[in-house]
Amino acid sequence: MSKVAIIRTNTETVQDDIKRVMELADFAGALSKDTTTILKNNISWHLMYPSANTTPWQLEGVIRTLQGADYKDLVCVENETVVTSASVGEMLNKQRPVCEHYDVPIKYNFKKQDMTWNRYEPKSDMLVLDEIFEKGILIPDFFHGKNVVHLPTLKCHIYTNMTGSMKNAFGGLLNNKRHYCHSKIHETLVDLLAIQKEIHPGIFTVTDGTTAGNGPGPRTMLPVEGNVLLASDDCVAIDAVSARFMGFDPMDHKFIRLAHEKGLGTGRIEEIEIVGDVDLEKESFNFSTGDNAASSIGKLFWFGPMRSLQKLMFHTPLVYGFIFASAIYHDRIWYPSKGKKIVNEWLTNSPWGKLFADYQPGKGV
């Protein structure tokens, strides 16, 4: 039976709590010490925005736990999207200082000096990736034969309703043409999980729900104090429990249901062993994803009446118009008019915001 650990946490105990939740989920049994372990950061937005990105305490707690258990070869891997900058995001979200403090190198899947993209022939039957990428599925050579630890946050997503462990591989394993997959995003995530199981000797996830994101994520959300941490070696199960915790039926999410049906993990809550603070399973945030201006337009092309124009709009230079519009909307319109106020209130009034404001790696350790 798949197992998911979930525990309450607070700003004073979060480092110890990350170790505890990882131990409850048996990280040592999931991850070999004989190979490199990739820490797959999540940067949904290069701007610092609560619940959008891997938190510094999440990253630090995982590094401390692994190094304390004698995992000697850790590396943080980051990716960019067409509208986010990893180099900016790792600084504004205080991820780079954590890695530097613990001597964990950062590599980028989009830099040739760090890794190259090679054609991969999956052993598993693909649902869509072999059709989407007719010339071959490309993945980074660096990922082969290494453990991966996903570091998502608990948040909604405009295209998948919620996002977590399975969606975290979307940026790591696919290059900047991954937007080709949006109309088949659920099937894509299932294919990526199948590939992960072929190339990684160990897969583990630590999900940060200290501040959760309600609304049209992964960026334009309302932060909600969650005070929870989750961990599991089953990407499907931890996403199912996260979805349930957010107030959604896990099996209503196509990527969870398809992965469950293909035997890639467990999506049915009644088939998952919950350990830790088990009473949390009964709680619900009652989240609702909704849409923002960008997603309302995007969905017309990805899922709506203008689907027939996808190749014209997204597989040609016309895509740069959408990229420019998205960057302007998120960074120059929504953030200054709405997001900045939300961030300032979080930094001033939330205990997690106050922790972030003064965060220094190693402080109090």
SESEKE-250673 format. One record per residue (C-alpha): residue in one letter; x, y, z. Coordinates in pm, 1 decimal, padded with zeros to 6 digits. Example, Ala and Ser with C-alpha at 12.3 -4.5 7.8 and 13.67 -1.06 7.14 Angstrom:
<rs>
+------+----------+----------+----------+
: rest :       c1 :       c2 :       c3 :
+------+----------+----------+----------+
:    A :  01230.0 : -00450.0 :  00780.0 :
:    S :  01367.0 : -00106.0 :  00714.0 :
+------+----------+----------+----------+
</rs>
This chain:
<rs>
+------+----------+----------+----------+
: rest :       c1 :       c2 :       c3 :
+------+----------+----------+----------+
:    M :  00000.0 :  00000.0 :  00000.0 :
:    S :  00124.9 :  00349.1 : -00084.2 :
:    K :  00205.1 :  00570.0 :  00211.9 :
:    V :  00180.5 :  00946.9 :  00250.9 :
:    A :  00305.1 :  01129.3 :  00558.1 :
:    I :  00133.8 :  01453.6 :  00656.5 :
:    I :  00211.1 :  01660.8 :  00965.4 :
:    R :  00138.2 :  01998.8 :  01116.5 :
:    T :  00422.8 :  02242.9 :  01139.9 :
:    N :  00509.4 :  02596.7 :  01249.6 :
:    T :  00789.4 :  02844.9 :  01193.5 :
:    E :  00982.4 :  02738.5 :  01503.1 :
:    T :  00988.5 :  02365.4 :  01431.0 :
:    V :  00971.8 :  02347.8 :  01051.0 :
:    Q :  01327.4 :  02216.6 :  01003.1 :
:    D :  01276.0 :  01931.9 :  01247.4 :
:    D :  00929.6 :  01871.7 :  01105.1 :
:    I :  01067.6 :  01827.0 :  00753.1 :
:    K :  01302.2 :  01561.1 :  00885.2 :
:    R :  01014.6 :  01395.0 :  01068.7 :
:    V :  00779.7 :  01390.1 :  00768.7 :
:    M :  01056.2 :  01249.5 :  00548.2 :
:    E :  01132.6 :  00976.6 :  00800.7 :
:    L :  00765.2 :  00888.5 :  00835.4 :
:    A :  00751.2 :  00844.7 :  00457.4 :
:    D :  01072.5 :  00633.5 :  00466.0 :
:    F :  01294.7 :  00844.6 :  00241.4 :
:    A :  01591.1 :  00619.4 :  00319.9 :
:    G :  01407.9 :  00321.1 :  00175.6 :
:    A :  01316.1 :  00515.0 : -00138.5 :
:    L :  01648.6 :  00680.7 : -00220.9 :
:    S :  01977.4 :  00501.4 : -00278.4 :
:    K :  02292.7 :  00653.8 : -00130.9 :
:    D :  02499.9 :  00507.9 : -00415.1 :
:    T :  02403.2 :  00769.4 : -00670.8 :
:    T :  02352.2 :  01143.5 : -00707.8 :
:    T :  02025.5 :  01282.6 : -00572.3 :
:    I :  01864.8 :  01562.8 : -00772.1 :
:    L :  01667.7 :  01820.7 : -00574.7 :
:    K :  01412.2 :  01942.9 : -00828.7 :
:    N :  01321.3 :  02294.3 : -00726.9 :
:    N :  00994.8 :  02452.0 : -00829.9 :
:    I :  01005.6 :  02808.5 : -00959.8 :
:    S :  00661.1 :  02886.2 : -01095.5 :
:    W :  00736.8 :  03258.8 : -01090.1 :
:    H :  01072.8 :  03429.1 : -01063.5 :
:    L :  00913.9 :  03694.6 : -00845.2 :
:    M :  00879.5 :  03602.8 : -00480.1 :
:    Y :  00516.0 :  03518.9 : -00427.4 :
:    P :  00381.6 :  03312.7 : -00136.2 :
:    S :  00292.5 :  02952.0 : -00229.3 :
:    A :  00421.4 :  02984.0 : -00586.9 :
:    N :  00774.7 :  02850.8 : -00538.3 :
:    T :  00985.3 :  02608.7 : -00336.3 :
:    T :  01041.5 :  02775.5 :  00001.4 :
:    P :  01391.4 :  02822.5 :  00144.7 :
:    W :  01301.3 :  02623.8 :  00457.0 :
:    Q :  01164.5 :  02341.8 :  00242.3 :
:    L :  01488.6 :  02324.7 :  00044.0 :
:    E :  01706.6 :  02362.2 :  00353.7 :
:    G :  01515.1 :  02104.2 :  00554.8 :
:    V :  01546.8 :  01844.5 :  00279.4 :
:    I :  01917.9 :  01914.7 :  00231.8 :
:    R :  01985.6 :  01893.3 :  00605.5 :
:    T :  01792.5 :  01569.0 :  00636.5 :
:    L :  01968.6 :  01404.9 :  00342.5 :
:    Q :  02315.2 :  01524.2 :  00439.2 :
:    G :  02251.3 :  01415.6 :  00797.7 :
:    A :  02166.8 :  01067.8 :  00665.5 :
:    D :  02497.9 :  01056.5 :  00472.7 :
:    Y :  02367.9 :  01137.7 :  00124.6 :
:    K :  02689.5 :  01294.5 :  00002.6 :
:    D :  02614.3 :  01381.9 : -00358.6 :
:    L :  02327.4 :  01631.0 : -00383.7 :
:    V :  02261.0 :  01869.5 : -00670.3 :
:    C :  01981.3 :  02119.0 : -00718.6 :
:    V :  01841.6 :  02129.4 : -01073.1 :
:    E :  01639.3 :  02421.4 : -01204.5 :
:    N :  01459.9 :  02494.5 : -01528.3 :
:    E :  01325.2 :  02803.8 : -01697.0 :
:    T :  00995.8 :  02854.6 : -01870.9 :
:    V :  00931.8 :  03098.8 : -02150.4 :
:    V :  00807.0 :  03349.1 : -01891.8 :
:    T :  01027.1 :  03283.2 : -01587.4 :
:    S :  01396.3 :  03329.8 : -01511.2 :
:    A :  01563.6 :  03068.2 : -01291.0 :
:    S :  01858.3 :  03293.9 : -01206.2 :
:    V :  01627.2 :  03569.0 : -01084.6 :
:    G :  01389.9 :  03330.8 : -00909.0 :
:    E :  01657.7 :  03147.0 : -00712.2 :
:    M :  01772.2 :  03477.1 : -00561.2 :
:    L :  01438.2 :  03646.6 : -00497.3 :
:    N :  01307.1 :  03324.1 : -00339.7 :
:    K :  01627.2 :  03274.4 : -00133.3 :
:    Q :  01704.1 :  02933.1 : -00280.4 :
:    R :  02058.7 :  03000.3 : -00398.9 :
:    P :  02181.3 :  03113.5 : -00053.8 :
:    V :  02054.3 :  02783.6 :  00090.2 :
:    C :  02242.2 :  02579.6 : -00169.8 :
:    E :  02558.0 :  02783.4 : -00123.4 :
:    H :  02543.1 :  02747.3 :  00254.7 :
:    Y :  02529.9 :  02367.6 :  00228.7 :
:    D :  02769.1 :  02339.8 : -00069.2 :
:    V :  02500.9 :  02199.0 : -00298.1 :
:    P :  02571.2 :  02292.8 : -00661.2 :
:    I :  02293.9 :  02426.5 : -00883.5 :
:    K :  02264.9 :  02300.8 : -01238.7 :
:    Y :  02031.8 :  02421.2 : -01510.8 :
:    N :  01867.2 :  02192.4 : -01762.3 :
:    F :  01874.5 :  02468.8 : -02025.3 :
:    K :  02252.7 :  02530.6 : -02010.6 :
:    K :  02467.5 :  02319.1 : -02240.2 :
:    Q :  02758.6 :  02317.8 : -01996.2 :
:    D :  02537.3 :  02148.7 : -01736.4 :
:    M :  02348.4 :  01892.3 : -01942.9 :
:    T :  02247.3 :  01801.8 : -02294.1 :
:    W :  01915.4 :  01688.7 : -02436.4 :
:    N :  01914.8 :  01345.9 : -02599.0 :
:    R :  01645.3 :  01141.9 : -02765.0 :
:    Y :  01484.5 :  00893.2 : -02529.2 :
:    E :  01292.5 :  00582.9 : -02629.4 :
:    P :  01049.3 :  00499.4 : -02347.2 :
:    K :  00997.1 :  00136.0 : -02261.0 :
:    S :  00641.1 :  00213.8 : -02154.8 :
:    D :  00363.8 :  00282.7 : -02400.8 :
:    M :  00317.2 :  00657.9 : -02424.7 :
:    L : -00025.7 :  00817.5 : -02417.9 :
:    V :  00068.3 :  01133.3 : -02609.8 :
:    L :  00435.5 :  01234.2 : -02594.4 :
:    D :  00542.2 :  01026.0 : -02893.5 :
:    E :  00267.1 :  01190.2 : -03098.7 :
:    I :  00333.7 :  01543.8 : -02975.2 :
:    F :  00707.8 :  01515.8 : -03038.6 :
:    E :  00705.1 :  01325.8 : -03366.6 :
:    K :  01080.6 :  01370.4 : -03415.9 :
:    G :  01155.1 :  01213.9 : -03079.6 :
:    I :  01118.2 :  01274.7 : -02705.4 :
:    L :  01414.9 :  01468.7 : -02570.6 :
:    I :  01512.1 :  01459.5 : -02202.5 :
:    P :  01826.5 :  01577.4 : -02019.4 :
:    D :  02107.9 :  01321.7 : -02007.3 :
:    F :  02192.1 :  01432.4 : -01652.4 :
:    F :  01870.5 :  01285.1 : -01511.3 :
:    H :  01953.4 :  00926.0 : -01605.0 :
:    G :  02048.2 :  00697.6 : -01316.6 :
:    K :  01998.6 :  00959.9 : -01045.4 :
:    N :  01747.5 :  00988.6 : -00762.9 :
:    V :  01505.4 :  01279.0 : -00778.3 :
:    V :  01337.9 :  01460.8 : -00490.3 :
:    H :  01053.6 :  01686.4 : -00600.8 :
:    L :  00993.0 :  02005.5 : -00402.6 :
:    P :  00647.1 :  02137.2 : -00498.5 :
:    T :  00415.7 :  02359.4 : -00299.0 :
:    L :  00047.5 :  02305.9 : -00225.7 :
:    K : -00133.6 :  02518.6 : -00484.7 :
:    C : -00395.4 :  02536.7 : -00755.5 :
:    H : -00318.5 :  02544.4 : -01127.1 :
:    I : -00519.5 :  02691.8 : -01411.6 :
:    Y : -00464.4 :  02393.7 : -01644.0 :
:    T : -00460.5 :  02096.8 : -01403.8 :
:    N : -00670.4 :  02242.6 : -01117.6 :
:    M : -00399.4 :  02148.4 : -00867.3 :
:    T : -00027.2 :  02098.4 : -00910.9 :
:    G :  00225.7 :  01899.9 : -00714.1 :
:    S :  00471.7 :  01617.5 : -00756.0 :
:    M :  00367.0 :  01493.7 : -01099.8 :
:    K :  00354.9 :  01843.0 : -01250.3 :
:    N :  00700.0 :  01921.2 : -01108.9 :
:    A :  00858.0 :  01692.0 : -01368.8 :
:    F :  00703.7 :  01897.1 : -01650.3 :
:    G :  00979.1 :  02157.5 : -01637.2 :
:    G :  01263.3 :  01922.2 : -01551.0 :
:    L :  01216.4 :  01660.8 : -01821.1 :
:    L :  01077.1 :  01872.9 : -02106.1 :
:    N :  01243.9 :  02168.3 : -02276.0 :
:    N :  01095.9 :  02506.7 : -02365.8 :
:    K :  00873.7 :  02348.5 : -02630.4 :
:    R :  00672.4 :  02182.1 : -02354.9 :
:    H :  00389.2 :  02427.2 : -02419.4 :
:    Y :  00308.4 :  02197.4 : -02712.4 :
:    C :  00171.5 :  01961.6 : -02446.4 :
:    H : -00081.6 :  02191.7 : -02280.2 :
:    S : -00384.5 :  02061.3 : -02466.2 :
:    K : -00289.7 :  01710.4 : -02347.9 :
:    I : -00140.6 :  01813.5 : -02014.8 :
:    H : -00295.2 :  01533.1 : -01808.5 :
:    E : -00173.0 :  01258.7 : -02039.9 :
:    T :  00166.5 :  01429.5 : -02059.2 :
:    L :  00212.0 :  01416.0 : -01682.0 :
:    V :  00131.3 :  01044.1 : -01684.2 :
:    D :  00384.7 :  00981.4 : -01962.2 :
:    L :  00647.4 :  01177.9 : -01771.0 :
:    L :  00588.9 :  00973.3 : -01457.5 :
:    A :  00632.3 :  00654.3 : -01658.6 :
:    I :  00962.4 :  00788.6 : -01792.2 :
:    Q :  01074.5 :  00890.7 : -01443.1 :
:    K :  01018.9 :  00539.3 : -01319.4 :
:    E :  01243.6 :  00413.6 : -01599.3 :
:    I :  01534.8 :  00654.5 : -01549.7 :
:    H :  01540.2 :  00725.9 : -01174.2 :
:    P :  01640.8 :  00457.1 : -00921.4 :
:    G :  01452.6 :  00652.8 : -00652.9 :
:    I :  01175.2 :  00914.2 : -00654.0 :
:    F :  01059.6 :  01108.1 : -00347.6 :
:    T :  00850.4 :  01419.7 : -00285.1 :
:    V :  00830.5 :  01673.5 : -00004.8 :
:    T :  00535.0 :  01909.6 : -00053.7 :
:    D :  00531.1 :  02240.8 :  00131.5 :
:    G :  00186.7 :  02352.2 :  00246.2 :
:    T :  00307.7 :  02605.6 :  00501.0 :
:    T :  00144.5 :  02867.9 :  00281.3 :
:    A : -00093.9 :  02720.6 :  00023.9 :
:    G : -00219.6 :  02886.5 : -00293.7 :
:    N : -00592.2 :  02925.7 : -00362.3 :
:    G : -00717.9 :  03052.3 : -00697.7 :
:    P : -00577.4 :  03074.6 : -01051.2 :
:    G : -00227.7 :  02942.8 : -00993.5 :
:    P :  00054.4 :  02879.5 : -01025.0 :
:    R :  00105.2 :  03254.7 : -00984.2 :
:    T : -00199.9 :  03475.5 : -00931.7 :
:    M : -00328.4 :  03312.9 : -00613.1 :
:    L : -00442.9 :  03410.5 : -00267.4 :
:    P : -00203.6 :  03275.0 : -00002.4 :
:    V : -00363.3 :  03067.9 :  00274.2 :
:    E : -00183.0 :  02972.4 :  00594.3 :
:    G : -00171.5 :  02592.6 :  00575.9 :
:    N :  00092.1 :  02485.8 :  00831.8 :
:    V :  00126.5 :  02139.7 :  00675.7 :
:    L :  00400.8 :  01928.3 :  00520.5 :
:    L :  00357.0 :  01613.8 :  00312.4 :
:    A :  00603.1 :  01348.7 :  00194.8 :
:    S :  00586.0 :  01024.8 : -00002.2 :
:    D :  00772.0 :  00804.2 : -00247.6 :
:    D :  00450.7 :  00778.2 : -00453.6 :
:    C :  00399.8 :  01084.6 : -00674.5 :
:    V :  00039.3 :  00991.4 : -00748.4 :
:    A : -00053.7 :  00929.3 : -00386.2 :
:    I :  00094.8 :  01253.2 : -00252.7 :
:    D : -00085.1 :  01450.7 : -00524.6 :
:    A : -00407.9 :  01266.7 : -00437.9 :
:    V : -00375.7 :  01351.7 : -00068.8 :
:    S : -00282.0 :  01710.6 : -00156.4 :
:    A : -00588.1 :  01739.6 : -00379.5 :
:    R : -00811.7 :  01598.9 : -00106.3 :
:    F : -00661.3 :  01837.0 :  00145.8 :
:    M : -00733.1 :  02128.2 : -00087.7 :
:    G : -01096.4 :  02021.3 : -00107.4 :
:    F : -01091.7 :  01837.6 : -00440.6 :
:    D : -01177.9 :  01479.7 : -00531.2 :
:    P : -00843.4 :  01331.8 : -00644.3 :
:    M : -00996.0 :  01098.1 : -00901.8 :
:    D : -01170.8 :  01391.4 : -01068.9 :
:    H : -00822.9 :  01495.8 : -01182.4 :
:    K : -00749.1 :  01314.1 : -01505.0 :
:    F : -00374.0 :  01291.8 : -01449.1 :
:    I : -00424.5 :  01127.1 : -01109.5 :
:    R : -00690.4 :  00889.1 : -01240.4 :
:    L : -00490.9 :  00786.5 : -01548.8 :
:    A : -00172.5 :  00730.9 : -01346.3 :
:    H : -00370.1 :  00519.5 : -01097.9 :
:    E : -00524.1 :  00313.7 : -01376.6 :
:    K : -00183.6 :  00257.2 : -01537.7 :
:    G : -00039.3 :  00130.7 : -01208.0 :
:    L :  00207.4 :  00418.1 : -01172.9 :
:    G :  00086.4 :  00499.5 : -00822.1 :
:    T : -00219.9 :  00513.5 : -00602.6 :
:    G : -00483.7 :  00778.4 : -00660.0 :
:    R : -00770.4 :  00646.7 : -00450.4 :
:    I : -00760.5 :  00792.1 : -00098.8 :
:    E : -00907.7 :  00476.8 :  00056.3 :
:    E : -00610.2 :  00278.8 : -00078.8 :
:    I : -00346.6 :  00512.6 :  00067.3 :
:    E : -00197.6 :  00473.3 :  00414.4 :
:    I : -00188.7 :  00812.9 :  00587.3 :
:    V :  00072.3 :  00844.2 :  00862.2 :
:    G :  00170.3 :  01126.9 :  01093.5 :
:    D : -00099.9 :  01368.9 :  01202.3 :
:    V : -00372.3 :  01152.2 :  01052.9 :
:    D : -00656.6 :  01378.0 :  01168.7 :
:    L : -00545.0 :  01628.8 :  00904.9 :
:    E : -00686.9 :  01397.6 :  00640.5 :
:    K : -01035.0 :  01510.1 :  00744.8 :
:    E : -00957.5 :  01880.5 :  00701.5 :
:    S : -01024.1 :  02073.1 :  00381.7 :
:    F : -00922.8 :  02415.0 :  00254.9 :
:    N : -01220.6 :  02424.3 :  00015.8 :
:    F : -01009.6 :  02578.0 : -00258.9 :
:    S : -01139.1 :  02685.6 : -00599.1 :
:    T : -00903.9 :  02743.7 : -00891.5 :
:    G : -01093.8 :  02968.1 : -01131.6 :
:    D : -00926.7 :  03171.7 : -01405.6 :
:    N : -00735.5 :  03491.9 : -01461.6 :
:    A : -00710.1 :  03700.9 : -01777.9 :
:    A : -00420.3 :  03497.4 : -01916.9 :
:    S : -00579.0 :  03157.0 : -01856.9 :
:    S : -00914.2 :  03266.6 : -01999.7 :
:    I : -00745.2 :  03342.8 : -02331.3 :
:    G : -00511.3 :  03043.0 : -02318.3 :
:    K : -00791.4 :  02795.6 : -02260.4 :
:    L : -00967.6 :  02913.6 : -02578.2 :
:    F : -00672.4 :  02777.5 : -02774.8 :
:    W : -00576.0 :  02477.6 : -02561.6 :
:    F : -00917.6 :  02336.3 : -02476.0 :
:    G : -01182.8 :  02558.1 : -02635.6 :
:    P : -01330.0 :  02652.9 : -02972.0 :
:    M : -00997.3 :  02778.3 : -03112.2 :
:    R : -00808.8 :  02450.5 : -03067.5 :
:    S : -00771.9 :  02413.3 : -03443.2 :
:    L : -00533.6 :  02712.3 : -03439.3 :
:    Q : -00290.3 :  02562.1 : -03188.1 :
:    K : -00012.2 :  02477.1 : -03430.0 :
:    L : -00036.5 :  02813.0 : -03600.6 :
:    M : -00034.6 :  03009.5 : -03275.5 :
:    F :  00208.3 :  02802.6 : -03063.9 :
:    H :  00435.4 :  02615.1 : -03307.0 :
:    T :  00537.0 :  02922.0 : -03508.5 :
:    P :  00699.6 :  03256.5 : -03419.2 :
:    L :  00350.3 :  03382.5 : -03334.4 :
:    V :  00401.9 :  03216.6 : -02995.0 :
:    Y :  00631.1 :  03502.4 : -02892.9 :
:    G :  00328.8 :  03730.4 : -02893.4 :
:    F :  00165.8 :  03512.1 : -02628.5 :
:    I :  00489.0 :  03494.1 : -02429.6 :
:    F :  00523.4 :  03872.1 : -02434.0 :
:    A :  00159.4 :  03919.4 : -02336.4 :
:    S :  00187.6 :  03672.6 : -02047.8 :
:    A :  00501.7 :  03840.3 : -01914.1 :
:    I :  00341.2 :  04183.7 : -01934.4 :
:    Y :  00020.5 :  04065.7 : -01768.7 :
:    H :  00184.0 :  03882.9 : -01477.6 :
:    D :  00490.2 :  04099.7 : -01408.5 :
:    R :  00377.2 :  04446.2 : -01518.5 :
:    I :  00002.8 :  04448.0 : -01461.5 :
:    W : -00120.4 :  04188.5 : -01209.8 :
:    Y :  00175.6 :  04197.8 : -00972.3 :
:    P :  00200.0 :  04578.8 : -00936.0 :
:    S : -00178.3 :  04624.7 : -00913.8 :
:    K : -00265.6 :  04326.7 : -00690.9 :
:    G :  00022.3 :  04094.5 : -00614.2 :
:    K :  00256.8 :  04340.5 : -00445.2 :
:    K : -00005.4 :  04430.2 : -00185.6 :
:    I : -00069.5 :  04061.1 : -00115.4 :
:    V :  00303.9 :  03998.1 : -00076.9 :
:    N :  00349.5 :  04292.5 :  00160.6 :
:    E :  00056.3 :  04179.4 :  00375.9 :
:    W :  00200.4 :  03826.8 :  00387.2 :
:    L :  00545.8 :  03951.3 :  00484.0 :
:    T :  00397.4 :  04170.8 :  00757.1 :
:    N :  00116.8 :  03959.5 :  00901.2 :
:    S :  00185.3 :  03592.8 :  00828.0 :
:    P :  00429.6 :  03403.8 :  01051.9 :
:    W :  00564.2 :  03239.7 :  00735.7 :
:    G :  00604.2 :  03576.8 :  00569.5 :
:    K :  00796.0 :  03705.4 :  00870.1 :
:    L :  01013.9 :  03395.2 :  00861.4 :
:    F :  01086.5 :  03452.3 :  00493.3 :
:    A :  01168.4 :  03818.7 :  00542.7 :
:    D :  01448.5 :  03740.0 :  00787.8 :
:    Y :  01545.3 :  03399.0 :  00650.5 :
:    Q :  01910.0 :  03301.4 :  00672.4 :
:    P :  02032.2 :  02947.8 :  00597.5 :
:    G :  02171.6 :  02773.2 :  00901.6 :
:    K :  02022.9 :  03024.0 :  01142.1 :
:    G :  01934.9 :  02852.3 :  01467.4 :
:    V :  02065.9 :  02514.1 :  01346.2 :
+------+----------+----------+----------+
</rs>
